[in-house]
């Protein structure tokens, strides 16, 4: 899951600082999410899925299909 979140950010050429601002957290906290040092709260996971327009299942590694379920 953590690598997937990092890959999505890097694919959009965004920094951890930018993502932290979008999510309302510091760069350090966001970096901890990407490294898997701390669990990602459900509310943040939902924000990430909405921002990247992917399903939470995709972020969690439960599917390789990034499309949101309709």
Secondary structure per residue as TSV (DSSP state, phi and psi in degrees):
chain	resnum	aa	ss	phi	psi
A	1	X	-	360.0	-42.4
A	2	X	H	-67.3	-40.0
A	3	X	H	-65.4	-36.8
A	4	X	H	-63.9	-41.9
A	5	X	H	-65.8	-40.2
A	6	X	H	-65.0	-44.8
A	7	X	H	-60.3	-42.1
A	8	X	H	-61.5	-42.9
A	9	X	H	-64.0	-47.2
A	10	X	H	-66.9	-34.4
A	11	X	H	-60.4	-28.4
A	12	X	T	-96.8	7.5
A	13	X	T	52.4	46.4
A	14	X	-	-108.0	152.4
A	15	X	-	-93.6	165.2
A	16	X	H	-64.9	-33.0
A	17	X	H	-62.0	-45.7
A	18	X	H	-62.1	-43.0
A	19	X	H	-66.3	-38.5
A	20	X	H	-59.0	-42.6
A	21	X	H	-64.3	-41.6
A	22	X	H	-63.0	-38.8
A	23	X	H	-89.8	-8.6
A	24	X	T	77.3	33.8
A	25	X	S	-136.8	172.2
A	26	X	-	-79.9	164.7
A	27	X	H	-60.3	-39.2
A	28	X	H	-62.0	-45.2
A	29	X	H	-63.7	-45.3
A	30	X	H	-61.8	-41.5
A	31	X	H	-59.2	-40.2
A	32	X	H	-62.9	-35.8
A	33	X	H	-62.0	-48.5
A	34	X	H	-64.4	-33.4
A	35	X	H	-83.5	-13.4
A	36	X	T	81.0	16.8
A	37	X	S	-73.8	-27.8
A	38	X	S	-134.3	150.1
A	39	X	-	-69.4	144.2
A	40	X	-	-84.0	121.4
A	41	X	-	-60.9	150.7
A	42	X	H	-55.1	-42.7
A	43	X	H	-61.5	-38.0
A	44	X	H	-71.4	-39.7
A	45	X	H	-59.9	-41.8
A	46	X	H	-65.9	-41.8
A	47	X	H	-61.3	-41.6
A	48	X	H	-62.9	-45.5
A	49	X	H	-61.5	-43.4
A	50	X	H	-65.1	-44.1
A	51	X	H	-61.8	-45.3
A	52	X	H	-86.9	-4.7
A	53	X	T	57.6	46.9
A	54	X	-	-128.8	167.6
A	55	X	-	-82.2	155.5
A	56	X	H	-64.6	-31.5
A	57	X	H	-61.1	-37.8
A	58	X	H	-64.5	-46.4
A	59	X	H	-61.4	-36.7
A	60	X	H	-80.0	-5.5
A	61	X	T	80.6	15.7
A	62	X	S	-81.4	-14.9
A	63	X	-	-150.4	154.1
A	64	X	S	-96.9	1.2
A	65	X	-	-91.2	111.1
A	66	X	-	-76.4	-11.7
A	67	X	S	-64.3	137.1
A	68	X	-	-70.7	143.0
A	69	X	-	-75.4	137.9
A	70	X	-	-99.0	360.0
